[in-house]
Amino acid sequence: MYADFGAGQTGAPRPIPRMFATLASPAPVAGPFLALAVGVIFVVLAIARWKIHAFFALMLAAMLVGLVVALGGFGKLTLIDAIERPVAELGSAAGKIAFVIAMAAVIGECLTVSRGAERIVTWLLHLFKAQRAGAALVTAGFILGIPVFFDTVFLLLLPLARALAVKTGRDYTFYVLALCAGAVITHTTVPPTPGPLLVVEALNLDMGLVIVGGIACGILPAWGGLLVARWVNRRQPTVPPAMPGADMPVSTVPSPGLGISLTPVVLPLLMIAFASACAAFKPGWYGGDVALWVTFVGNKHVALFAGMVAALTLAVRHRGENGPKMGALLGMPLESAGAIILITSAGGAFGAMLREAGLAGAVSSLAEGRQLNYILLGWLLAAVLKMAQGSSTVAMITVSGMLMALVGGQGWGCHPFFVFLGIGYGSLFCSWMNDSGFWLVSRFCGWNERATLRSWTVLLTAISVIGLVETLILSVLF
C-alpha cells in the first residue's frame, strides 16, 4: 500500500510505504488516538526529561503527529504537509495572539517601572486596613495578574508581604500565599495572559464574556485560597529571610495617582466588556452605525492598545522618560513576550495537527450514545500535563487543541466557557519541582523544597479543585 508524496509537484507522485497501513481502515479509530498519544508523550518527554525548549517541543510534536497521519494513511496529509502545515498553523496562531500579548507585556512593564502597580497595592492595603492585609494582597494579586505575568506580580508584591510580616511579627506564610492565590487565578482564567488568550481563540469564545466571567468565577477560588493560606500558615509558620539589598535606598520616583494607575488595567477591560454586553443584551439604541462603533471600541486589539497608550502615558508622566529610554522601555517587555508568543503559537499548531488526525470522528465513534463531560475531561488532561511537564501555559494550550480536535463539530454539552474554566483550573493542579513558579517561590521566600511542597503546592492544588467544583456546579445551573 502506498501514499502520495510531494503534493503539488509535477509528474507522478513518488510512492512511499505506509508504515501503519492497518490503521487506514474504513473506521479509523486507532490511528487518531495513536497520533494523539505520540504527540502528547513526545511533549512531556521533550520538556520534562530532555529539557527541550517548549517552543521546539510543541512544534516537533505537531510535525510528528503529521508524520503519523501521513504514514498511517488515515488522513489527507502528505509527508510534505506534515512539515509545512504546522509552520503555516504557527503563523496563523501568532497572527491571532501576538499583538495582544505584546501589548499586555508593555502594560505590565509600564505599571511596574512607574510604580503604578505599587500605588494600586498601597490603596488596597489602606482600603482593607491592617487586619485584612491578606485580603488586600489576594485582591492586589488578582487585579495585577490580569495584564502582568505571574513572576512579575510575585516579585512586585513580595516586598510588601515581607514588610507586613516584619511589622506584625507573624503570618509571613499567609501573606505570601495570599498574593500567590490571587495572581495564579487570573494568570490562568482571565485574558490577555497567554494561556487563557490561546484557549479563548481555540474555543472561539467571546473575549468580553471570558474576561467578565473569569473575574466573577475567580472570586470564590480566591476566597477559598485565602482560607487555605490561613490554614497552611497555622501549620507551617515561617519568618522572612534576610534579603540582599534590603538596606538599599528606596526609589525617589513619586507614586502616581490612583486613577491613572488603574486606567491601563481597567480601561481595556471596560471597553471589551461593554461591547460584549451590548452584543448580548441588544439594547434599543444598539444598531446601525452605533453597532459598528461599539464593535470597533470593544475589539480586543483596540482596547489593549488604548490600555497600552495609558500605560505609556503613565510611565512618561511619572518617570520623565525621553525618546531613547522609551525605546528601551518598550524593548524589554517585548523580548520576554517573544518567547511566550512562540510557545503559545506552537501550541496552536500542535492542536491544529491533532484536528488533522481526525480525532473528532474517532471520539464520536467510541462515544456514540454517550455524553462526555468535557469540563471534567479538560480539567483532568490539563492537570496531568501540568504535573508531567510543569508549565500551566503549555498545559492549557495543549489541552485546548486536544479538546477542539476531540469535539469536532459536536456540541460541548454545556457552554464552552465552562470548558475554558475547567482547563484553566486544571493547569494549576499539583505544582511541584518541575514548575518554574515552584522554584521562584521557594528561592525568594527562603523555603526549602519540603516547605514549598507543603505550602505553595497545597495552595494551588486546593484552588484547582475548588475551581473545578465551582465550574461543574455553574455548568448545571446555567
C-alpha positions in Angstrom: 0.0 0.0 0.0 1.3 3.5 -0.8 0.6 7.1 0.0 1.2 10.1 -2.2 4.4 12.1 -1.6 5.0 15.7 -2.7 1.6 17.3 -3.3 1.7 20.0 -5.9 4.7 18.6 -7.7 4.8 18.0 -11.4 4.8 14.4 -12.7 3.7 11.3 -10.9 3.8 11.4 -7.1 6.6 9.4 -5.6 5.1 6.5 -3.6 6.2 5.7 0.0 5.3 2.7 2.0 2.5 3.1 4.6 4.2 2.1 7.8 0.8 1.9 9.6 -1.3 0.5 6.8 -3.6 -1.4 9.2 -4.7 1.9 10.7 -6.2 3.1 7.3 -9.3 1.1 7.8 -12.9 2.2 6.9 -13.4 3.1 10.5 -10.1 4.6 11.5 -10.3 4.8 15.3 -6.8 3.6 16.4 -4.9 5.9 14.1 -6.1 9.2 15.5 -5.5 8.0 19.1 -2.1 6.8 18.1 -1.3 10.3 16.8 -2.6 11.8 20.0 -0.5 9.5 22.2 2.6 10.0 20.2 2.3 13.8 20.3 1.5 14.1 24.0 4.1 11.7 25.1 6.7 13.5 23.0 5.8 16.9 24.5 6.1 15.5 28.1 9.4 13.7 27.5 10.9 16.6 25.5 10.1 19.2 28.1 10.4 17.2 31.4 13.1 14.7 30.5 15.2 16.0 27.6 14.9 19.7 28.7 14.0 20.9 25.1 12.5 24.4 25.0 8.7 24.3 25.0 8.5 26.0 21.5 10.6 23.4 19.8 8.9 20.6 21.8 5.4 21.7 20.6 6.5 22.3 17.0 8.3 18.9 16.7 5.3 17.2 18.3 3.0 18.9 15.7 5.2 17.6 12.9 5.4 14.2 14.5 1.6 14.0 14.6 1.6 15.0 10.9 4.1 12.2 10.0 2.0 9.6 11.9 -1.1 10.7 9.9 0.8 10.8 6.6 2.4 7.4 7.1 -0.7 5.8 8.5 -2.8 6.9 5.6 -5.8 7.8 7.8 -5.8 11.5 6.9 -5.2 13.7 3.8 -1.7 14.8 4.7 1.4 14.0 2.7 4.9 13.9 4.1 5.5 17.5 2.9 2.2 18.6 4.5 3.3 17.0 7.8 6.2 19.6 7.9 4.7 22.6 6.1 1.2 22.6 7.7 2.5 23.1 11.3 4.6 26.0 10.1 1.6 27.6 8.4 -0.6 27.0 11.5 2.2 28.6 13.7 1.8 31.8 11.7 -2.0 31.6 11.8 -2.0 31.3 15.6 0.7 34.0 16.0 -1.4 36.4 13.9 -4.3 36.0 16.4 -2.4 36.5 19.7 1.0 38.1 19.1 -0.2 41.8 19.1 -2.3 41.2 22.2 0.4 39.5 24.2 3.0 42.2 23.2 0.7 45.0 24.4 -0.1 43.2 27.6 3.6 42.8 28.3 4.2 46.6 27.7 1.3 47.4 30.1 2.8 45.2 32.8 6.3 46.8 32.4 5.0 50.3 32.5 2.9 49.6 35.6 6.0 48.3 37.3 8.6 50.9 36.4 6.2 53.8 37.0 5.2 52.5 40.5 1.6 52.4 39.3 1.2 48.8 40.5 2.7 49.8 43.8 0.2 52.6 44.1 -2.7 50.2 43.5 -1.4 47.8 46.2 -0.9 50.7 48.7 -4.5 51.8 48.1 -5.8 48.3 48.6 -3.9 47.9 51.9 -5.4 51.2 53.1 -8.9 50.1 52.0 -8.8 46.8 53.7 -6.9 48.0 56.8 -4.1 46.1 58.6 -6.5 43.5 60.0 -7.4 42.4 56.5 -3.9 42.6 54.8 -4.3 39.1 53.4 -7.5 40.1 51.6 -5.7 43.2 50.3 -2.8 41.1 48.9 -5.1 38.5 47.3 -7.0 41.3 45.7 -3.9 43.0 44.5 -2.5 39.8 43.0 -5.9 39.1 41.4 -6.0 42.6 39.7 -2.4 42.8 38.7 -2.4 39.2 37.4 -4.7 40.2 34.5 -2.2 42.3 32.5 1.0 41.3 34.3 2.8 37.9 34.2 2.8 35.9 37.4 6.5 36.1 38.1 6.4 39.9 37.8 3.4 40.2 40.1 5.0 37.9 42.7 8.3 39.8 42.7 6.4 43.1 42.9 4.2 42.1 45.9 6.7 40.0 47.8 8.4 43.0 49.5 5.0 44.2 50.8 4.3 40.7 52.2 7.8 40.8 53.9 7.2 44.3 55.3 3.8 43.2 56.7 5.3 40.1 58.3 8.2 42.1 59.8 5.7 44.8 61.2 3.4 42.2 62.7 6.0 39.7 63.7 3.9 36.8 62.2 1.9 35.4 59.3 4.7 35.5 56.6 3.5 32.3 55.1 -0.1 33.6 55.0 0.9 36.9 53.3 3.0 35.1 50.6 0.3 32.5 49.8 -2.4 35.2 49.7 -0.6 37.2 47.0 0.1 33.9 45.1 -3.6 32.9 45.3 -4.9 35.9 43.6 -2.2 36.1 40.9 -2.4 32.4 39.8 -6.2 32.5 39.3 -6.2 35.4 36.9 -3.0 34.2 35.3 -4.9 31.0 34.1 -8.5 32.2 33.7 -8.5 35.8 32.5 -7.1 37.1 29.2 -4.9 38.7 28.0 -2.4 36.4 29.7 -1.1 34.0 27.1 -2.6 30.7 28.3 -6.2 32.0 28.6 -5.8 34.0 25.4 -4.9 31.0 23.3 -7.8 28.9 24.8 -10.2 31.7 24.0 -9.1 31.7 20.4 -9.1 27.9 20.2 -12.6 27.5 21.7 -14.0 30.5 19.7 -15.2 32.3 22.8 -16.2 35.9 23.2 -13.4 37.8 24.8 -15.6 40.1 26.9 -17.6 37.2 28.3 -14.4 35.3 29.3 -12.9 38.4 31.0 -16.0 39.3 33.0 -16.9 35.6 33.6 -13.3 34.7 34.5 -13.1 37.5 37.1 -16.5 36.7 38.6 -15.9 33.0 38.8 -12.4 33.6 40.2 -13.7 35.3 43.4 -14.8 32.0 45.1 -11.5 30.2 44.4 -9.6 33.3 45.6 -11.5 33.4 48.8 -11.0 29.6 49.2 -7.3 30.1 48.5 -7.2 32.7 51.3 -8.7 30.2 53.7 -6.2 27.6 52.7 -3.4 30.1 53.1 -4.5 30.8 56.6 -4.8 27.0 57.3 -1.2 26.4 56.0 0.1 29.3 57.9 -1.1 27.8 61.2 0.7 24.5 60.5 3.8 25.9 58.9 4.7 29.4 60.2 7.9 30.9 58.7 9.8 34.1 59.0 11.1 36.3 56.2 14.7 35.6 55.3 17.3 38.3 55.1 17.3 39.6 51.6 20.3 41.1 49.8 19.9 44.8 49.0 17.3 45.3 51.7 19.1 48.3 53.0 19.4 50.0 49.6 17.7 53.4 49.3 14.1 53.3 48.1 13.3 54.8 44.7 12.7 58.5 44.8 10.3 58.4 41.9 6.9 59.6 43.3 4.0 57.2 43.2 1.4 58.2 40.6 -2.3 58.9 41.4 -4.7 56.0 41.9 -6.9 56.9 38.9 -4.1 57.0 36.3 -2.5 53.8 37.9 -5.8 51.9 37.4 -6.5 53.1 33.9 -4.2 50.8 32.0 -5.9 47.8 33.7 -9.5 48.9 33.9 -9.9 50.8 30.5 -9.4 47.8 28.2 -11.5 45.5 30.4 -14.4 48.0 30.4 -14.2 48.6 26.6 -14.3 44.8 25.8 -17.0 44.1 28.4 -19.1 47.0 27.2 -19.1 45.7 23.6 -19.9 42.2 24.7 -22.7 43.3 26.9 -24.2 45.3 24.0 -24.0 42.3 21.7 -25.6 40.0 24.3 -28.4 42.2 25.5 -29.1 44.3 22.4 -30.5 47.5 23.9 -32.8 49.6 21.9 -30.2 52.2 20.8 -27.8 49.4 19.6 -27.8 49.2 15.8 -26.6 50.6 12.6 -23.6 52.8 12.8 -23.7 52.7 16.6 -23.3 48.9 16.5 -20.3 49.4 14.2 -18.6 51.8 16.5 -19.4 49.7 19.6 -17.8 46.7 17.9 -14.7 48.8 17.0 -14.3 50.1 20.5 -14.7 46.6 22.0 -12.2 45.0 19.7 -9.5 43.3 21.8 -6.7 44.9 19.8 -8.2 48.4 20.0 -8.9 48.0 23.8 -5.5 46.7 24.6 -3.9 49.5 22.5 -5.8 52.0 24.5 -4.6 50.4 27.7 -1.0 50.4 26.4 -1.2 54.1 25.5 -2.5 54.8 29.0 0.4 52.8 30.5 3.0 54.6 28.4 1.5 57.9 29.4 1.8 56.8 33.0 5.5 56.0 32.5 6.2 59.2 30.7 4.5 61.5 33.2 5.9 59.9 36.4 9.4 59.0 35.3 10.1 61.7 32.7 11.2 59.1 30.1 12.8 60.6 26.9 12.8 59.0 23.5 15.8 56.7 23.9 14.6 55.5 27.3 11.1 54.9 26.0 12.6 52.7 23.3 14.3 50.6 26.0 11.1 50.5 28.0 9.3 49.0 25.0 12.1 46.7 24.1 12.4 44.9 27.5 8.8 43.5 27.7 8.8 42.7 24.0 11.8 40.4 24.4 10.1 38.4 27.1 6.8 38.4 25.2 8.5 37.0 22.1 9.2 33.7 23.8 5.6 33.5 25.1 4.2 34.2 21.6 6.3 31.5 20.1 5.3 28.9 22.7 1.6 29.9 22.5 1.6 29.8 18.7 3.4 26.4 18.7 0.6 25.1 20.9 -1.9 26.3 18.4 0.0 24.5 15.6 0.0 21.3 17.7 -3.7 21.5 18.2 -4.4 22.0 14.5 -2.4 18.9 13.6 -4.4 16.9 16.1 -7.5 18.0 14.4 -6.0 16.9 11.1 -5.5 13.5 12.6 -9.3 13.0 12.7 -9.7 12.8 16.5 -13.3 14.1 16.4 -14.5 11.3 14.2 -12.7 8.7 16.4 -14.1 10.0 19.6 -17.6 10.2 18.1 -17.3 6.6 17.1 -16.2 5.5 20.6 -18.6 7.7 22.5 -21.7 7.0 20.4 -24.7 7.1 22.6 -22.7 8.6 25.5 -22.3 12.2 26.7 -18.7 13.2 27.6 -18.2 15.7 30.3 -15.7 18.0 28.6 -15.3 20.2 31.7 -14.0 17.3 33.7 -12.0 15.9 30.8 -10.3 19.3 30.2 -9.5 19.7 33.9 -8.1 16.1 34.1 -6.0 16.4 30.9 -4.6 19.8 32.0 -3.8 18.5 35.5 -1.9 15.5 34.1 0.1 17.7 31.7 0.8 20.2 34.4 2.2 17.5 36.7 4.1 15.9 33.8 5.9 19.0 32.4 5.4 21.8 34.8 4.1 24.7 32.7 0.5 25.9 33.2 0.6 27.8 29.9 1.8 24.7 27.9 -0.8 22.5 29.6 -3.6 25.0 28.7 -2.7 25.4 25.0 -2.0 21.7 24.5 -5.3 20.6 26.1 -7.3 23.3 24.2 -6.0 21.9 20.9 -6.7 18.4 22.0 -10.3 19.1 23.1 -11.1 21.0 19.9 -9.8 18.1 17.9 -11.9 15.7 20.0 -15.2 17.6 19.9 -15.0 18.5 16.1 -18.5 19.6 15.1 -20.2 18.1 18.1 -21.7 20.0 20.9 -19.9 20.6 24.2 -22.9 19.5 26.3 -22.5 22.9 28.1 -21.4 26.4 27.4 -17.7 26.3 26.2 -16.9 29.0 28.7 -17.1 26.3 31.5 -14.7 24.1 29.5 -12.4 27.1 29.4 -12.5 27.3 33.2 -12.0 23.6 33.6 -8.8 23.8 31.5 -7.6 26.8 33.4 -8.1 25.4 36.9 -6.7 22.0 35.8 -3.5 23.7 34.8 -2.9 24.8 38.4 -3.1 21.3 39.9 -0.1 20.0 41.9 2.7 22.4 41.0 5.9 20.8 42.1 9.7 20.7 41.3 9.3 20.8 37.5 7.4 24.1 37.6 9.4 27.4 37.4 6.9 29.0 39.7 7.7 26.5 42.4 11.3 27.5 42.4 10.5 31.2 42.2 8.5 31.0 45.4 11.0 28.6 47.1 14.1 30.7 46.5 12.7 34.2 47.1 10.8 33.2 50.2 13.7 31.3 51.7 11.7 28.0 51.8 13.3 24.6 51.2 11.6 22.1 48.8 9.6 20.4 51.6 8.2 23.7 52.9 7.3 24.8 49.4 5.5 21.5 48.7 3.5 21.9 51.9 2.6 25.5 51.2 2.7 26.5 47.5 1.7 23.1 46.1 -1.1 22.6 48.6 -2.5 26.1 47.8 -2.5 25.6 44.0 -4.0 22.1 44.3 -6.8 23.4 46.6 -7.6 26.3 44.2 -7.6 23.8 41.3 -10.1 21.6 43.0 -12.3 24.4 44.3 -12.4 25.9 40.8 -13.4 22.6 39.3 -16.2 22.1 41.7 -17.5 25.6 41.2 -17.3 25.2 37.4 -19.3 21.9 37.4 -22.0 23.4 39.6 -22.3 26.6 37.5 -22.5 24.5 34.3 -25.5 22.7 35.7 -27.2 25.9 36.9 -26.5 27.9 33.8 
